[in-house]
Amino acid sequence: MRVVVTGATGGIGRALVAHYLDRGDEVIAVSTQKHQHIADTINGNCHWLWQCPPEDYVGRLSPILQSRLPDRVFHCSGILHANGKMPEKALKQFSAAQLQDNMQANCIAAVSLLQALEPFLNRYSQCIIAVLSAKVGSIEDNYLGGWHSYRMSKAALNMAIKTVSIEWRRRFPQVVLAAVHPGTTESKLSQPFQHNVPTQQLASATVTAARLATLAERLTNQDSGALLHWDGSKIPF
Ligand SMILES: NC(=O)c1ccc[n+]([C@@H]2O[C@H](COP(=O)([O-])OP(=O)(O)OC[C@H]3O[C@@H](n4cnc5c(N)ncnc54)[C@H](OP(=O)(O)O)[C@@H]3O)[C@@H](O)[C@H]2O)c1
C-alpha cells in the first residue's frame, strides 16, 4: 500500500507514519519542518518531503503522485495554539490574526492538498482520504463555547470536505473523502489541556494511529463528505 501523511512530525502524523512503515507499506511523509533526525529513527520505505508548506503541495507532490496514486491519504496538519497564542476563552481575546492563522493551518492547507491530488484522480481511482478535523468544529455539538478561531476553522474545513466530496462523487465515484475526529490524543496540540481529560479518554498517538488505519479500511463511498468519529460514527455538522 502507498500512504501519504501530512503533518508527519506531529503526534498523530508521526504515529501514522510508523504504523504503516511497520506493516511494510510505502509512506510519503510531508512536513513543514527542516530535515530532522526523525528520518533516521524511522526505518522502512519512507519518502520524506521536508520543508513542504501547503503552497508547495502541488509542485512537490505531483511528480510522486504521477508515478502512482496513494491508497490512503491522512491529512494530519493542524493547529490549536501557535505563535504563543492559546485558543480564546472569550470574545475579547479574539483577533483577526489568530483566526487567519487557524484558517490557513486547519482549512486552507487541506484544500491545497485536495487540489494537489485532483489531477491524478479518475473514475476508477480507489483512494481513501481522511482529513483530520475535530468534534469541536461541529456547530450542533457546540455546548461549551470558547476556542473561537479553532472551532470556526474546523467548521470551515468540514464544509470544504462536504463541498468537494459532492463534486468528486460524480467524477471520482470510488474515492472516499471524509473529515475525521481522531479522539483526544496525547500530542503537542493537546498537551496544555490534557489535565482536563480523564485518563481513559486520552489515547496515545500510537493507539489513535491504529484506530485511524482501521477506520480507513472500513470507509466506503457512503461515508464521503461526512464528519466521522474515529470509530466510524457520524458527528452532526
Ligand atoms: N490531539 C488531539 O487531541 C486532537 C483532537 C482533535 C483533533 N485533532 C486534530 O488532529 C490533527 C493532528 O493533531 P496532533 O494532535 O497530531 O497535533 P500536533 O502534534 O501539534 O501535530 C500537528 C502538526 O501539524 C503541522 N503544522 C502545520 N502547520 C503548522 C503550524 N502553523 N504550526 C504548528 N504545526 C503545524 C506540524 O507538522 P509538520 O511540522 O511535520 O508539518 C505539526 O506537528 C490536527 O488537525 C488536530 O486539529 C487532534
Ligand as a Chemical Component Dictionary entry (heavy atoms), coordinates in Angstrom:
data_LIG
# 
_chem_comp.id                   LIG 
_chem_comp.type                 NON-POLYMER 
_chem_comp.pdbx_formal_charge   0 
_chem_comp.three_letter_code    LIG 
# 
loop_
_chem_comp_atom.comp_id 
_chem_comp_atom.atom_id 
_chem_comp_atom.alt_atom_id 
_chem_comp_atom.type_symbol 
_chem_comp_atom.charge 
_chem_comp_atom.model_Cartn_x 
_chem_comp_atom.model_Cartn_y 
_chem_comp_atom.model_Cartn_z 
_chem_comp_atom.pdbx_ordinal 
LIG N1  N1  N 0  -4.550 15.643 19.602 1  
LIG C1  C1  C 0  -5.851 15.747 19.767 2  
LIG O1  O1  O 0  -6.374 15.510 20.875 3  
LIG C2  C2  C 0  -6.744 16.141 18.627 4  
LIG C3  C3  C 0  -8.131 16.197 18.845 5  
LIG C4  C4  C 0  -8.971 16.570 17.805 6  
LIG C5  C5  C 0  -8.432 16.867 16.566 7  
LIG N2  N2  N 1  -7.078 16.815 16.372 8  
LIG C6  C6  C 0  -6.562 17.171 15.040 9  
LIG O2  O2  O 0  -5.631 16.210 14.603 10 
LIG C7  C7  C 0  -4.638 16.834 13.775 11 
LIG C8  C8  C 0  -3.242 16.411 14.260 12 
LIG O3  O3  O 0  -3.079 16.883 15.579 13 
LIG P1  P1  P 0  -1.888 16.406 16.563 14 
LIG O4  O4  O 0  -2.528 16.139 17.848 15 
LIG O5  O5  O -1 -1.059 15.373 15.905 16 
LIG O6  O6  O 0  -1.089 17.781 16.694 17 
LIG P2  P2  P 0  0.473  18.101 16.648 18 
LIG O7  O7  O 0  1.261  17.066 17.361 19 
LIG O8  O8  O 0  0.597  19.506 17.105 20 
LIG O9  O9  O 0  0.801  17.989 15.078 21 
LIG C9  C9  C 0  0.280  18.898 14.140 22 
LIG C10 C10 C 0  1.294  19.076 13.030 23 
LIG O10 O10 O 0  0.757  19.992 12.061 24 
LIG C11 C11 C 0  1.858  20.556 11.330 25 
LIG N3  N3  N 0  1.676  22.005 11.157 26 
LIG C12 C12 C 0  1.338  22.616 10.003 27 
LIG N4  N4  N 0  1.277  23.945 10.152 28 
LIG C13 C13 C 0  1.572  24.192 11.413 29 
LIG C14 C14 C 0  1.693  25.401 12.160 30 
LIG N5  N5  N 0  1.455  26.603 11.602 31 
LIG N6  N6  N 0  2.021  25.302 13.459 32 
LIG C15 C15 C 0  2.233  24.093 14.032 33 
LIG N7  N7  N 0  2.139  22.913 13.359 34 
LIG C16 C16 C 0  1.818  22.970 12.059 35 
LIG C17 C17 C 0  3.125  20.195 12.100 36 
LIG O11 O11 O 0  3.726  19.077 11.433 37 
LIG P3  P3  P 0  4.950  19.267 10.436 38 
LIG O12 O12 O 0  5.852  20.227 11.141 39 
LIG O13 O13 O 0  5.520  17.920 10.282 40 
LIG O14 O14 O 0  4.400  19.882 9.194  41 
LIG C18 C18 C 0  2.609  19.730 13.442 42 
LIG O15 O15 O 0  3.500  18.858 14.069 43 
LIG C19 C19 C 0  -4.916 18.341 13.843 44 
LIG O16 O16 O 0  -5.639 18.730 12.716 45 
LIG C20 C20 C 0  -5.798 18.482 15.078 46 
LIG O17 O17 O 0  -6.667 19.598 14.986 47 
LIG C21 C21 C 0  -6.227 16.450 17.369 48 
# 
loop_
_chem_comp_bond.comp_id 
_chem_comp_bond.atom_id_1 
_chem_comp_bond.atom_id_2 
_chem_comp_bond.value_order 
_chem_comp_bond.pdbx_ordinal 
LIG N1  C1  SING 1  
LIG C1  O1  DOUB 2  
LIG C1  C2  SING 3  
LIG C2  C3  SING 4  
LIG C2  C21 DOUB 5  
LIG C3  C4  DOUB 6  
LIG C4  C5  SING 7  
LIG C5  N2  DOUB 8  
LIG N2  C6  SING 9  
LIG N2  C21 SING 10 
LIG C6  O2  SING 11 
LIG C6  C20 SING 12 
LIG O2  C7  SING 13 
LIG C7  C8  SING 14 
LIG C7  C19 SING 15 
LIG C8  O3  SING 16 
LIG O3  P1  SING 17 
LIG P1  O4  DOUB 18 
LIG P1  O5  SING 19 
LIG P1  O6  SING 20 
LIG O6  P2  SING 21 
LIG P2  O7  DOUB 22 
LIG P2  O8  SING 23 
LIG P2  O9  SING 24 
LIG O9  C9  SING 25 
LIG C9  C10 SING 26 
LIG C10 O10 SING 27 
LIG C10 C18 SING 28 
LIG O10 C11 SING 29 
LIG C11 N3  SING 30 
LIG C11 C17 SING 31 
LIG N3  C12 SING 32 
LIG N3  C16 SING 33 
LIG C12 N4  DOUB 34 
LIG N4  C13 SING 35 
LIG C13 C14 SING 36 
LIG C13 C16 DOUB 37 
LIG C14 N5  SING 38 
LIG C14 N6  DOUB 39 
LIG N6  C15 SING 40 
LIG C15 N7  DOUB 41 
LIG N7  C16 SING 42 
LIG C17 O11 SING 43 
LIG C17 C18 SING 44 
LIG O11 P3  SING 45 
LIG P3  O12 DOUB 46 
LIG P3  O13 SING 47 
LIG P3  O14 SING 48 
LIG C18 O15 SING 49 
LIG C19 O16 SING 50 
LIG C19 C20 SING 51 
LIG C20 O17 SING 52 
# 
